[in-house]
Amino acid sequence: MPGRRPQRDNRGAMRFSDFRAGQVIEAGPYELHEDDLVGFAKAWDPQWFHVDAEAAARGRFQGLIASGWQTCCIAMRLVTERALAGSESLASNSVAYVRWPHPVRPGDRLSLRATVLETRRTKDRRTLGLLRWRWQLFNHRGAEVLDLETTSLFTLPPTPPTDDRPG
């Protein structure tokens, strides 16, 4: 997904220990052009309102709109560049919800706001960190175009054993 980025925000490589509940991480903008929108849609979501400009102009949205899945991919790109690239991140195991409150259109410049909801080591595998966070994308007019909650997993060093014996 090529996209066009007026500036690159690549402060990435946040460590798991850098994340705190309530923390807000911002990234972007990412500018989406019609050829990128249509190219993604032709490959992955070839519905008429994503690929046919003439038909889309007569449709409910009165023009082309991006696939919601492309919007998720843009958010993933921004999160990776800003926080996850070079970190201990190893996967994501769930998305609690995903919403697309407003459509994304050609020419939109999208910015990310990621809010950390929770960080913790898992109880059963102490070398696994869990980061639960909310990702929101906004267009250059301030309209929210994506809202999702996801959980990311991180590989962590083992914690030293604790001595639970009475002293």
DSSP file with accessible surface (Angstrom, degrees, kcal/mol):
  #  RESIDUE AA STRUCTURE BP1 BP2  ACC     N-H-->O    O-->H-N    N-H-->O    O-->H-N    TCO  KAPPA ALPHA  PHI   PSI    X-CA   Y-CA   Z-CA
    1    1 A M              0   0   77      0, 0.0    35,-0.1     0, 0.0    36,-0.0   0.000 360.0 360.0 360.0  99.1    0.0    0.0    0.0
    2    2 A P        +     0   0   99      0, 0.0    34,-0.0     0, 0.0     0, 0.0   0.970 360.0 164.8 -64.6 -57.9    2.1    2.9   -1.2
    3    3 A G        -     0   0   12      1,-0.1     2,-0.5    30,-0.1    29,-0.2   0.216  41.0-100.1  58.8 166.1    0.2    6.0    0.1
    4    4 A R  B     -A   31   0A 105     27,-2.1    27,-2.2     3,-0.0    -1,-0.1  -0.985  30.5-164.9-129.1 123.6    1.8    9.4    0.3
    5    5 A R        -     0   0   52     -2,-0.5    25,-0.1    25,-0.2     3,-0.1  -0.921  12.2-161.9-112.1 114.0    3.3   10.7    3.5
    6    6 A P  S    S+     0   0   80      0, 0.0     2,-0.3     0, 0.0    -1,-0.1   0.858  84.6   7.4 -61.2 -34.1    4.0   14.4    3.7
    7    7 A Q  S    S-     0   0  126     22,-0.4     2,-0.5    -3,-0.1    21,-0.1  -0.987  75.6-126.2-144.8 154.8    6.3   13.7    6.7
    8    8 A R        -     0   0  153     -2,-0.3     2,-0.8    -3,-0.1    22,-0.0  -0.897  12.4-166.2-108.3 126.1    7.5   10.6    8.3
    9    9 A D        +     0   0   21     -2,-0.5     2,-0.3    20,-0.1     3,-0.2  -0.843  25.7 155.6-108.7  88.8    7.0   10.1   12.0
   10   10 A N        +     0   0   80     -2,-0.8    72,-0.2     1,-0.2    -1,-0.1  -0.485  19.1 130.3-119.4  64.0    9.4    7.2   12.8
   11   11 A R        +     0   0  157     -2,-0.3    71,-0.2     3,-0.0    -1,-0.2   0.328  44.8 143.7 -89.9   6.9   10.2    7.5   16.4
   12   12 A G        +     0   0   13     69,-1.5    71,-0.1    -3,-0.2    72,-0.1   0.655  20.4  84.7 -29.0-161.9    9.3    3.8   16.7
   13   13 A A        +     0   0   50     72,-1.3     2,-0.3    67,-0.4    71,-0.2   0.882  52.3 172.9  59.2  45.1   10.9    1.1   18.8
   14   14 A M        -     0   0   19     69,-2.2    74,-0.4    71,-0.1    -1,-0.2  -0.654  27.9-131.2 -75.2 137.5    8.9    1.7   22.0
   15   15 A R    >   -     0   0  112     -2,-0.3     3,-2.1    72,-0.2     4,-0.5  -0.551  21.3-110.7 -83.2 158.4    9.7   -0.9   24.6
   16   16 A F  G >  S+     0   0   21      1,-0.3     3,-1.6    -2,-0.2    -1,-0.1   0.902 120.6  59.1 -55.5 -38.0    6.8   -2.7   26.4
   17   17 A S  G 3  S+     0   0   71      1,-0.3    -1,-0.3     3,-0.0   102,-0.0   0.643  94.4  66.3 -68.6 -12.9    8.0   -0.8   29.5
   18   18 A D  G <  S+     0   0   76     -3,-2.1     2,-0.3     2,-0.0    -1,-0.3   0.650  83.8  89.7 -80.0 -17.9    7.4    2.5   27.8
   19   19 A F    <   +     0   0    0     -3,-1.6     2,-0.3    -4,-0.5   100,-0.0  -0.664  53.6 177.6 -86.6 137.9    3.6    2.0   27.6
   20   20 A R    >   -     0   0  153     -2,-0.3     3,-2.4    98,-0.1    96,-0.3  -0.998  38.6 -96.1-137.5 141.5    1.4    3.2   30.4
   21   21 A A  T 3  S+     0   0   69     -2,-0.3    96,-0.2     1,-0.3     3,-0.1  -0.271 113.3  24.1 -54.8 133.8   -2.4    3.2   30.8
   22   22 A G  T 3  S+     0   0   57     94,-3.1    -1,-0.3     1,-0.3    95,-0.1   0.202  89.3 137.1  92.6 -14.6   -3.8    6.5   29.8
   23   23 A Q    <   -     0   0   54     -3,-2.4    93,-2.7    93,-0.1     2,-0.5  -0.376  42.2-150.1 -66.1 140.4   -0.9    7.3   27.5
   24   24 A V  E     - B   0 115A  72     91,-0.2     2,-0.4    -3,-0.1    91,-0.2  -0.961   9.5-168.0-116.1 129.3   -1.8    8.8   24.1
   25   25 A I  E     - B   0 114A   5     89,-3.0    89,-3.2    -2,-0.5     2,-0.3  -0.969   7.1-164.8-118.0 129.7    0.5    8.1   21.1
   26   26 A E  E     + B   0 113A 122     -2,-0.4     2,-0.3    87,-0.2    87,-0.2  -0.878  12.3 165.6-118.5 149.9   -0.1   10.1   17.9
   27   27 A A  E     - B   0 112A   8     85,-1.6    85,-3.0    -2,-0.3     3,-0.1  -0.983  25.1  -1.8-154.4 160.2    1.2    9.6   14.4
   28   28 A G  E     -     0   0A  14     -2,-0.3    83,-0.2     1,-0.3     2,-0.1  -0.656  28.9-135.3 117.5-176.6    0.6   10.8   10.9
   29   29 A P  E     -     0   0A  22      0, 0.0   -22,-0.4     0, 0.0     2,-0.4   0.478  35.1-179.9 -86.0 163.7   -0.6   12.2    8.7
   30   30 A Y  E     - B   0 110A   0     80,-1.8    80,-3.2    -3,-0.1     2,-0.5  -0.997  17.5-148.0-125.0 118.7   -1.0    9.6    6.0
   31   31 A E  E     -AB   4 109A  46    -27,-2.2   -27,-2.1    -2,-0.4     2,-0.6  -0.803   6.5-154.2 -96.3 128.7   -2.5   11.0    2.7
   32   32 A L        -     0   0    0     76,-2.7    75,-4.0    -2,-0.5    76,-0.4  -0.891   9.9-163.8-105.6 121.8   -4.7    8.6    0.7
   33   33 A H     >  -     0   0   55     -2,-0.6     4,-2.4    73,-0.3     3,-0.5  -0.676  32.0-108.7-103.6 159.8   -5.0    9.2   -3.0
   34   34 A E  H  > S+     0   0   99      1,-0.2     4,-3.0    -2,-0.2     5,-0.3   0.871 116.6  53.5 -56.3 -42.6   -7.5    7.8   -5.4
   35   35 A D  H  > S+     0   0   96      1,-0.2     4,-2.3     2,-0.2    -1,-0.2   0.887 110.9  47.2 -64.4 -34.8   -5.1    5.5   -7.2
   36   36 A D  H  > S+     0   0   11     -3,-0.5     4,-2.4     2,-0.2     5,-0.2   0.924 113.6  48.5 -67.8 -44.2   -4.1    3.9   -3.8
   37   37 A L  H  X S+     0   0    0     -4,-2.4     4,-2.3     2,-0.2    30,-0.2   0.948 115.9  42.2 -60.8 -50.9   -7.7    3.6   -2.7
   38   38 A V  H  X S+     0   0   21     -4,-3.0     4,-3.0     1,-0.2     5,-0.2   0.908 113.0  53.7 -66.5 -40.5   -8.8    1.9   -6.0
   39   39 A G  H  X S+     0   0   40     -4,-2.3     4,-1.6    -5,-0.3    -1,-0.2   0.929 111.0  45.4 -61.4 -45.2   -5.7   -0.3   -6.2
   40   40 A F  H  X S+     0   0   30     -4,-2.4     4,-2.6     1,-0.2     5,-0.5   0.948 114.4  49.2 -61.2 -47.1   -6.3   -1.7   -2.7
   41   41 A A  H  X S+     0   0    0     -4,-2.3     4,-1.8     1,-0.2    -2,-0.2   0.899 107.4  53.5 -62.9 -41.6  -10.0   -2.2   -3.4
   42   42 A K  H  < S+     0   0  141     -4,-3.0    -1,-0.2     1,-0.2    -2,-0.2   0.891 116.7  39.8 -60.2 -37.4   -9.4   -4.0   -6.7
   43   43 A A  H  < S+     0   0   65     -4,-1.6    -2,-0.2    -5,-0.2    -1,-0.2   0.861 137.1   8.0 -78.7 -35.9   -7.0   -6.4   -4.9
   44   44 A W  H  < S+     0   0  196     -4,-2.6    -3,-0.2    -5,-0.2    -2,-0.2   0.629 134.5  22.1-127.6 -21.6   -8.9   -6.9   -1.6
   45   45 A D     <  +     0   0   22     -4,-1.8     2,-2.2    -5,-0.5    -3,-0.1  -0.415  61.2 178.5-151.7  67.4  -12.4   -5.4   -1.5
   46   46 A P        +     0   0   91      0, 0.0     2,-0.2     0, 0.0    -4,-0.1  -0.096  24.2 146.7 -79.1  47.8  -13.7   -4.9   -5.1
   47   47 A Q    >>  -     0   0   89     -2,-2.2     3,-2.4     1,-0.1     4,-1.2  -0.559  59.9-113.6 -79.8 148.9  -17.1   -3.5   -4.3
   48   48 A W  H 3> S+     0   0  128      1,-0.3     4,-2.4     2,-0.2     8,-0.3   0.797 113.5  58.6 -55.8 -35.0  -18.4   -0.9   -6.7
   49   49 A F  H 34 S+     0   0   42      1,-0.2    16,-1.8     2,-0.2    -1,-0.3   0.581 111.7  43.3 -77.0  -5.4  -18.3    2.0   -4.3
   50   50 A H  H <4 S+     0   0    6     -3,-2.4    -1,-0.2    14,-0.2    -2,-0.2   0.648 127.3  25.0-102.9 -24.3  -14.6    1.4   -3.9
   51   51 A V  H  < S+     0   0   39     -4,-1.2     2,-0.7    -3,-0.2    -2,-0.2   0.630 107.5  66.3-119.7 -18.6  -13.6    0.8   -7.5
   52   52 A D     X  -     0   0   72     -4,-2.4     4,-2.9    -5,-0.2     5,-0.2  -0.852  53.2-173.4-115.6  99.2  -16.0    2.5   -9.9
   53   53 A A  H  > S+     0   0   44     -2,-0.7     4,-2.0     1,-0.2    -1,-0.2   0.869  84.8  50.2 -60.6 -39.5  -15.9    6.3   -9.6
   54   54 A E  H  > S+     0   0  147      2,-0.2     4,-0.9     1,-0.2    -1,-0.2   0.944 115.1  41.6 -67.2 -47.4  -18.9    6.9  -11.9
   55   55 A A  H >> S+     0   0   16      1,-0.2     3,-0.8     2,-0.2     4,-0.6   0.911 113.6  54.0 -65.2 -39.8  -21.2    4.5  -10.1
   56   56 A A  H >< S+     0   0    1     -4,-2.9     7,-1.6    -8,-0.3     3,-1.0   0.865 100.6  60.5 -63.7 -34.6  -19.9    5.7   -6.7
   57   57 A A  H 3< S+     0   0   57     -4,-2.0    -1,-0.2     5,-0.3    -2,-0.2   0.819 109.2  43.5 -62.6 -28.6  -20.8    9.3   -7.6
   58   58 A R  H << S+     0   0  188     -4,-0.9    -1,-0.3    -3,-0.8    -2,-0.2   0.500 104.5  89.6 -91.8  -5.6  -24.4    8.2   -8.0
   59   59 A G  S X< S-     0   0   17     -3,-1.0     3,-1.5    -4,-0.6    -3,-0.1  -0.123  98.2 -82.0 -88.3-175.7  -24.4    6.1   -4.8
   60   60 A R  T 3  S+     0   0  212      1,-0.3    -4,-0.1     2,-0.1    -1,-0.1   0.818 128.3  45.2 -55.4 -37.0  -25.2    6.8   -1.2
   61   61 A F  T 3  S-     0   0   62     -5,-0.2    -1,-0.3     2,-0.2    -4,-0.1   0.482 100.4-133.7 -91.6  -3.5  -21.7    8.2   -0.5
   62   62 A Q  S <  S+     0   0  162     -3,-1.5    -5,-0.3    -6,-0.3     2,-0.2   0.861  76.8  20.7  54.2  40.8  -21.7   10.4   -3.6
   63   63 A G  S    S-     0   0   15     -7,-1.6    -2,-0.2    -8,-0.1    -9,-0.1  -0.789 103.9 -47.6 154.0 170.0  -18.1    9.4   -4.5
   64   64 A L        -     0   0   11     -2,-0.2     2,-0.3   -14,-0.1   -14,-0.2  -0.331  49.5-169.3 -61.7 143.8  -15.5    6.8   -4.0
   65   65 A I        -     0   0   12    -16,-1.8    40,-0.2    40,-0.1     2,-0.1  -0.966  23.6-108.5-132.2 151.8  -14.7    5.7   -0.4
   66   66 A A        -     0   0    7     38,-2.9    38,-0.4    -2,-0.3     2,-0.1  -0.427  38.3 -99.6 -74.8 151.5  -11.9    3.6    0.9
   67   67 A S     >  -     0   0    0    -30,-0.2     4,-1.9     1,-0.1     3,-0.3  -0.451  26.2-128.2 -62.4 139.4  -12.4    0.0    2.1
   68   68 A G  H  > S+     0   0   15      1,-0.2     4,-2.1     2,-0.2    -1,-0.1   0.864 111.6  58.5 -58.3 -32.4  -12.7   -0.1    5.9
   69   69 A W  H  > S+     0   0  144      1,-0.2     4,-2.1     2,-0.2    -1,-0.2   0.870 102.7  51.9 -68.9 -32.8  -10.0   -2.8    5.8
   70   70 A Q  H  > S+     0   0    0     -3,-0.3     4,-2.4     2,-0.2    -1,-0.2   0.906 106.7  54.1 -66.9 -38.7   -7.6   -0.4    4.0
   71   71 A T  H  X S+     0   0    4     -4,-1.9     4,-2.2     1,-0.2    -2,-0.2   0.919 107.9  49.8 -60.6 -42.0   -8.3    2.1    6.8
   72   72 A C  H  X S+     0   0   22     -4,-2.1     4,-2.5     1,-0.2    -1,-0.2   0.906 109.2  52.5 -61.9 -40.9   -7.3   -0.6    9.3
   73   73 A C  H  X S+     0   0   56     -4,-2.1     4,-2.4     2,-0.2    -2,-0.2   0.889 107.5  51.3 -63.6 -38.8   -4.1   -1.2    7.3
   74   74 A I  H  X S+     0   0    0     -4,-2.4     4,-2.5     2,-0.2    -1,-0.2   0.928 109.8  49.8 -64.3 -43.3   -3.3    2.5    7.4
   75   75 A A  H  X S+     0   0    0     -4,-2.2     4,-2.8     1,-0.2     5,-0.2   0.929 110.4  50.7 -60.0 -43.1   -3.7    2.5   11.2
   76   76 A M  H  X S+     0   0   71     -4,-2.5     4,-2.7     1,-0.2    -2,-0.2   0.916 109.5  50.9 -61.6 -42.2   -1.5   -0.5   11.4
   77   77 A R  H  X S+     0   0   91     -4,-2.4     4,-2.6     2,-0.2     5,-0.2   0.939 112.5  45.6 -60.0 -47.8    1.2    1.2    9.3
   78   78 A L  H  X S+     0   0    0     -4,-2.5     4,-2.3     2,-0.2     5,-0.2   0.917 113.9  48.6 -65.2 -42.3    1.1    4.3   11.5
   79   79 A V  H  X>S+     0   0    2     -4,-2.8     4,-2.9    -5,-0.2     5,-1.6   0.922 112.7  49.0 -63.3 -42.6    1.2    2.3   14.8
   80   80 A T  I  <>S+     0   0   52     -4,-2.7     5,-3.0    -5,-0.2   -67,-0.4   0.952 113.8  44.7 -63.5 -48.2    4.1    0.2   13.5
   81   81 A E  I  <5S+     0   0   12     -4,-2.6   -69,-1.5    -5,-0.2    -1,-0.2   0.887 121.3  39.3 -64.1 -37.0    6.1    3.2   12.4
   82   82 A R  I  <5S-     0   0   40     -4,-2.3    -2,-0.2    -5,-0.2    -1,-0.2   0.832 138.1  -4.6 -84.0 -33.7    5.5    5.2   15.6
   83   83 A A  I  <5S+     0   0    1     -4,-2.9   -69,-2.2    -5,-0.2    -3,-0.2   0.708 123.2  47.8-132.7 -36.8    5.6    2.5   18.2
   84   84 A L  I > <S+     0   0   13     -5,-1.6     3,-2.5   -71,-0.2     5,-0.4   0.780  72.6 104.9 -95.1 -27.0    6.1   -1.1   17.2
   85   85 A A  T 3 <S+     0   0   40     -5,-3.0   -72,-1.3     1,-0.3     3,-0.1  -0.350 100.5   5.0 -59.1 123.4    9.0   -1.2   14.7
   86   86 A G  T 3  S+     0   0   64      1,-0.2    -1,-0.3   -74,-0.1    -2,-0.1   0.493 107.4 117.6  81.8   3.2   12.0   -2.6   16.5
   87   87 A S  S <  S-     0   0   21     -3,-2.5    -1,-0.2   -72,-0.1   -72,-0.2  -0.226  84.7 -95.9 -89.2-173.5   10.1   -3.3   19.7
   88   88 A E  S    S+     0   0   34    -74,-0.4    67,-2.4    -3,-0.1   -73,-0.1   0.306  76.1 137.8 -84.8   8.4    9.4   -6.7   21.4
   89   89 A S  E     +C  154   0A  41     -5,-0.4    65,-0.3    65,-0.2    -3,-0.1  -0.312  21.6 167.9 -57.4 133.7    6.0   -6.8   19.7
   90   90 A L  E     -     0   0A  89     63,-2.8     2,-0.3     1,-0.4    64,-0.2   0.605  54.2 -36.9-123.1 -21.3    5.4  -10.3   18.4
   91   91 A A  E     -C  153   0A  43     62,-1.2    62,-3.4     0, 0.0    -1,-0.4  -0.980  47.2-110.1-179.9 175.5    1.7  -10.5   17.4
   92   92 A S  E     -C  152   0A  62     -2,-0.3    60,-0.2    60,-0.3     3,-0.1  -0.985  18.8-170.3-124.8 141.5   -1.8   -9.4   18.1
   93   93 A N  E     +     0   0A  98     58,-1.1     2,-0.3    -2,-0.4    59,-0.1   0.492  61.5  10.5-112.6  -3.6   -4.3  -11.9   19.3
   94   94 A S  E     -C  151   0A  55     57,-0.8    57,-2.0     0, 0.0     2,-0.4  -0.986  43.0-149.2-167.4 156.5   -7.6  -10.1   19.2
   95   95 A V  E     -C  150   0A  84     -2,-0.3    55,-0.3    55,-0.2     3,-0.1  -0.991  14.1-163.1-125.6 119.1   -9.7   -7.1   18.1
   96   96 A A  E    S-     0   0A  68     53,-2.3     2,-0.3    -2,-0.4    54,-0.1   0.881  70.9 -19.8 -71.6 -39.4  -12.5   -6.4   20.5
   97   97 A Y  E     -C  149   0A  56     52,-0.9    52,-1.6     2,-0.0     2,-0.3  -0.978  53.6-156.4-159.7 160.6  -14.4   -4.2   18.1
   98   98 A V  E     +C  148   0A  46     -2,-0.3     2,-0.3    50,-0.2    50,-0.2  -0.981  15.1 179.1-143.7 134.1  -13.9   -2.2   14.9
   99   99 A R  E     -C  147   0A 132     48,-2.5    48,-2.2    -2,-0.3    -2,-0.0  -0.993  21.1-160.3-135.6 146.3  -16.0    0.7   13.7
  100  100 A W        +     0   0   97     -2,-0.3    46,-0.2    46,-0.2    45,-0.1  -0.795  16.7 174.4-122.4  83.7  -15.9    3.0   10.7
  101  101 A P        +     0   0   58      0, 0.0    44,-0.2     0, 0.0    -1,-0.1   0.809  69.1  18.6 -65.4 -31.8  -18.0    6.0   11.8
  102  102 A H  S    S-     0   0   97     42,-0.3     2,-0.0    41,-0.1     0, 0.0  -0.985  87.9-104.3-137.6 149.6  -17.3    8.1    8.6
  103  103 A P        -     0   0   39      0, 0.0     2,-0.5     0, 0.0   -36,-0.1  -0.337  25.4-129.1 -72.9 154.3  -16.0    7.2    5.2
  104  104 A V        -     0   0    3    -38,-0.4   -38,-2.9    41,-0.1   -33,-0.1  -0.891  29.3-166.1-100.2 133.5  -12.5    7.8    4.0
  105  105 A R    >   -     0   0   75     -2,-0.5     3,-2.2   -40,-0.2   -73,-0.2  -0.793  33.0 -79.0-119.4 159.6  -12.2    9.6    0.7
  106  106 A P  T 3  S+     0   0   44      0, 0.0   -73,-0.3     0, 0.0     3,-0.1  -0.291 118.3  27.2 -54.6 137.5   -9.5   10.2   -1.8
  107  107 A G  T 3  S+     0   0   26    -75,-4.0   -74,-0.2     1,-0.3     2,-0.1   0.287  85.7 140.7  91.1 -10.3   -7.3   13.1   -0.6
  108  108 A D    <   -     0   0    3     -3,-2.2   -76,-2.7   -76,-0.4     2,-0.6  -0.417  44.4-146.3 -65.6 141.0   -8.0   12.5    3.0
  109  109 A R  E     -B   31   0A  99    -78,-0.2     2,-0.4    -3,-0.1   -78,-0.3  -0.961  20.0-155.6-108.0 116.0   -5.0   13.0    5.4
  110  110 A L  E     -B   30   0A   0    -80,-3.2   -80,-1.8    -2,-0.6     2,-0.4  -0.776  11.4-170.4-103.3 135.6   -5.4   10.6    8.2
  111  111 A S  E     - D   0 138A  49     27,-2.5    27,-2.4    -2,-0.4     2,-0.3  -0.957  15.2-134.7-124.2 145.3   -3.8   10.9   11.7
  112  112 A L  E     -BD  27 137A   5    -85,-3.0   -85,-1.6    -2,-0.4     2,-0.4  -0.758  15.3-174.1-101.0 140.6   -3.7    8.3   14.4
  113  113 A R  E     -BD  26 136A  92     23,-2.7    23,-2.2    -2,-0.3     2,-0.5  -0.971  11.2-173.5-127.5 115.3   -4.5    8.6   18.1
  114  114 A A  E     -BD  25 135A   1    -89,-3.2   -89,-3.0    -2,-0.4     2,-0.5  -0.949   5.0-163.0-110.2 124.8   -3.7    5.4   20.0
  115  115 A T  E     -BD  24 134A  31     19,-2.8    19,-2.6    -2,-0.5     2,-0.4  -0.939  16.8-132.5-112.6 123.1   -4.7    5.3   23.7
  116  116 A V  E     + D   0 133A   1    -93,-2.7   -94,-3.1    -2,-0.5    17,-0.2  -0.612  26.2 175.6 -74.7 124.8   -3.2    2.7   26.0
  117  117 A L  E     -     0   0A  61     15,-2.7     2,-0.3    -2,-0.4    16,-0.2   0.787  62.8  -7.3 -97.4 -36.1   -5.9    1.1   28.0
  118  118 A E  E     - D   0 132A  59     14,-1.9    14,-2.7   -98,-0.1     2,-0.4  -0.974  50.0-170.1-162.4 143.3   -3.9   -1.6   29.9
  119  119 A T  E     + D   0 131A  44     -2,-0.3     2,-0.3    12,-0.2    12,-0.2  -0.996  26.9 138.0-134.9 139.2   -0.5   -3.2   30.1
  120  120 A R  E     - D   0 130A  98     10,-1.9    10,-3.3    -2,-0.4     2,-0.3  -0.967  50.8-103.9-168.1 157.9    0.4   -6.3   32.1
  121  121 A R  E     - D   0 129A  66     -2,-0.3     8,-0.2     8,-0.2     5,-0.1  -0.705  49.5-107.6 -80.5 144.0    2.4   -9.5   32.1
  122  122 A T        -     0   0   12      6,-2.7     6,-0.2     3,-0.6    -1,-0.1  -0.412  20.1-132.3 -71.7 150.7    0.1  -12.5   31.5
  123  123 A K  S    S+     0   0  179      1,-0.2     3,-0.3    -2,-0.1    -1,-0.1   0.874 102.0  41.4 -72.2 -37.7   -0.4  -14.6   34.6
  124  124 A D  S    S+     0   0  137      1,-0.3     2,-0.4     2,-0.0    -1,-0.2   0.797 123.7  34.2 -85.8 -27.1    0.3  -18.0   33.0
  125  125 A R    >   -     0   0  144      3,-0.2     3,-1.9     1,-0.1    -3,-0.6  -0.828  65.4-171.6-130.1  96.4    3.3  -17.0   30.8
  126  126 A R  T 3  S+     0   0  117     -2,-0.4    -1,-0.1     1,-0.3    -3,-0.1   0.587  83.3  63.9 -67.7  -9.8    5.4  -14.4   32.6
  127  127 A T  T 3  S+     0   0   60     31,-0.1    29,-3.0    -6,-0.1     2,-0.5   0.257  89.2  84.8 -95.2  13.9    7.5  -13.8   29.4
  128  128 A L  E <   - E   0 155A  17     -3,-1.9    -6,-2.7    27,-0.2     2,-0.4  -0.965  63.1-160.3-121.0 119.3    4.4  -12.5   27.6
  129  129 A G  E     -DE 121 154A   0     25,-3.2    25,-2.3    -2,-0.5     2,-0.5  -0.786   6.1-151.7 -97.3 143.4    3.3   -8.9   27.8
  130  130 A L  E     -DE 120 153A  19    -10,-3.3   -10,-1.9    -2,-0.4     2,-0.5  -0.962  10.2-173.7-118.8 125.7   -0.2   -7.8   27.0
  131  131 A L  E     -DE 119 152A   0     21,-2.7    21,-3.1    -2,-0.5     2,-0.5  -0.981   3.3-169.2-120.1 114.9   -1.0   -4.3   25.7
  132  132 A R  E     +DE 118 151A  74    -14,-2.7   -15,-2.7    -2,-0.5   -14,-1.9  -0.928  22.4 159.9-105.0 125.0   -4.6   -3.4   25.2
  133  133 A W  E     -DE 116 150A   1     17,-2.5    17,-2.6    -2,-0.5     2,-0.5  -0.972  37.8-126.0-147.4 160.3   -5.2   -0.2   23.3
  134  134 A R  E     -DE 115 149A  78    -19,-2.6   -19,-2.8    -2,-0.3     2,-0.5  -0.930  21.3-159.6-109.6 128.7   -7.7    1.8   21.3
  135  135 A W  E     +DE 114 148A  11     13,-2.7    13,-2.3    -2,-0.5     2,-0.4  -0.933  11.1 179.7-109.3 131.1   -6.7    3.1   17.9
  136  136 A Q  E     -DE 113 147A  15    -23,-2.2   -23,-2.7    -2,-0.5     2,-0.4  -0.993  11.1-159.1-128.7 137.9   -8.6    6.0   16.3
  137  137 A L  E     -DE 112 146A   0      9,-1.8     8,-2.9    -2,-0.4     9,-1.3  -0.944   9.4-170.1-112.8 140.2   -8.0    7.6   12.9
  138  138 A F  E     -DE 111 144A  37    -27,-2.4   -27,-2.5    -2,-0.4     6,-0.2  -0.969  16.5-131.3-126.3 143.3   -9.2   11.1   12.1
  139  139 A N    >   -     0   0   10      4,-2.5     3,-2.3    -2,-0.4   -29,-0.2  -0.317  40.8 -91.5 -84.0 176.8   -9.3   12.8    8.8
  140  140 A H  T 3  S+     0   0   79      1,-0.3   -30,-0.1   -31,-0.2    -1,-0.1   0.625 127.0  58.3 -67.9 -10.3   -7.9   16.3    8.2
  141  141 A R  T 3  S-     0   0  149      2,-0.1    -1,-0.3   -32,-0.1   -33,-0.0   0.388 120.4-107.7 -95.2   0.4  -11.4   17.7    8.9
  142  142 A G  S <  S+     0   0   52     -3,-2.3     2,-0.3     1,-0.3    -2,-0.1   0.465  71.4 142.2  90.0   1.9  -11.4   16.1   12.4
  143  143 A A        -     0   0   27      1,-0.1    -4,-2.5     2,-0.0     2,-0.4  -0.594  54.8-121.2 -78.4 134.4  -14.0   13.4   11.6
  144  144 A E  E     + E   0 138A  43     -2,-0.3    -6,-0.3    -6,-0.2   -42,-0.3  -0.621  35.2 171.7 -73.9 126.6  -13.3   10.0   13.2
  145  145 A V  E     +     0   0A   0     -8,-2.9     2,-0.3    -2,-0.4    -7,-0.2   0.512  63.9  27.9-114.7 -11.2  -13.0    7.4   10.4
  146  146 A L  E     + E   0 137A   0     -9,-1.3    -9,-1.8   -46,-0.2     2,-0.3  -0.978  53.6 174.5-151.4 139.0  -11.8    4.4   12.4
  147  147 A D  E     +CE  99 136A  10    -48,-2.2   -48,-2.5    -2,-0.3     2,-0.3  -0.947  20.0 150.8-143.6 119.8  -12.2    3.3   16.0
  148  148 A L  E     -CE  98 135A   8    -13,-2.3   -13,-2.7    -2,-0.3     2,-0.4  -0.988  33.7-144.1-146.8 157.2  -11.0   -0.1   17.2
  149  149 A E  E     +CE  97 134A  37    -52,-1.6   -53,-2.3    -2,-0.3   -52,-0.9  -0.994  29.5 169.2-121.5 130.5   -9.7   -1.8   20.3
  150  150 A T  E     -CE  95 133A   6    -17,-2.6   -17,-2.5    -2,-0.4     2,-0.5  -0.898  28.9-132.8-137.1 162.4   -6.9   -4.4   19.9
  151  151 A T  E     -CE  94 132A  14    -57,-2.0   -58,-1.1    -2,-0.3   -57,-0.8  -0.984  19.2-164.2-119.4 127.6   -4.5   -6.4   22.1
  152  152 A S  E     -CE  92 131A   0    -21,-3.1   -21,-2.7    -2,-0.5     2,-0.4  -0.876   9.5-142.9-110.1 146.0   -0.9   -6.7   21.2
  153  153 A L  E     -CE  91 130A  20    -62,-3.4   -63,-2.8    -2,-0.4   -62,-1.2  -0.857  13.5-166.2-110.4 144.2    1.5   -9.2   22.6
  154  154 A F  E     -CE  89 129A   0    -25,-2.3   -25,-3.2    -2,-0.4     2,-0.5  -0.978  22.5-124.6-131.0 140.8    5.2   -8.6   23.5
  155  155 A T  E     - E   0 128A  82    -67,-2.4   -27,-0.2    -2,-0.4  -139,-0.2  -0.740  37.7-173.9 -81.8 126.9    8.0  -11.0   24.3
  156  156 A L        -     0   0   12    -29,-3.0     3,-0.1    -2,-0.5    -2,-0.0  -0.869  28.7-101.7-122.4 155.1    9.5  -10.1   27.7
  157  157 A P        -     0   0   84      0, 0.0   -29,-0.0     0, 0.0    -1,-0.0  -0.387  53.2 -91.0 -68.7 152.7   12.5  -11.3   29.6
  158  158 A P        -     0   0  100      0, 0.0   -31,-0.1     0, 0.0     0, 0.0  -0.313  39.1-121.4 -62.7 147.5   11.7  -13.7   32.4
  159  159 A T        -     0   0   51     -3,-0.1     3,-0.1     1,-0.1   -33,-0.1  -0.673  34.4-100.8 -85.9 146.4   11.0  -12.2   35.8
  160  160 A P        -     0   0  106      0, 0.0    -1,-0.1     0, 0.0     0, 0.0  -0.377  46.2 -97.6 -64.3 146.2   13.2  -13.3   38.6
  161  161 A P        -     0   0  129      0, 0.0     2,-0.4     0, 0.0     0, 0.0  -0.320  38.0-131.7 -62.5 145.6   11.6  -15.9   40.9
  162  162 A T        -     0   0  107     -3,-0.1     2,-0.9     2,-0.0     3,-0.0  -0.785   7.1-131.1-100.8 145.9   10.1  -14.6   44.1
  163  163 A D        +     0   0  104     -2,-0.4     0, 0.0     1,-0.1     0, 0.0  -0.852  25.8 178.1 -96.0 104.7   10.8  -16.1   47.4
  164  164 A D        +     0   0  139     -2,-0.9    -1,-0.1     2,-0.1     3,-0.1   0.353  41.3 116.5 -89.9   4.4    7.3  -16.4   49.0
  165  165 A R  S    S-     0   0  185      1,-0.1    -2,-0.1     2,-0.0     2,-0.0  -0.505  77.5-100.7 -74.3 143.9    8.6  -18.0   52.2
  166  166 A P              0   0  131      0, 0.0    -1,-0.1     0, 0.0    -2,-0.1  -0.347 360.0 360.0 -61.5 143.8    8.1  -16.1   55.4
  167  167 A G              0   0  128     -3,-0.1    -2,-0.0    -2,-0.0    -3,-0.0   0.502 360.0 360.0 -87.5 360.0   11.2  -14.3   56.5
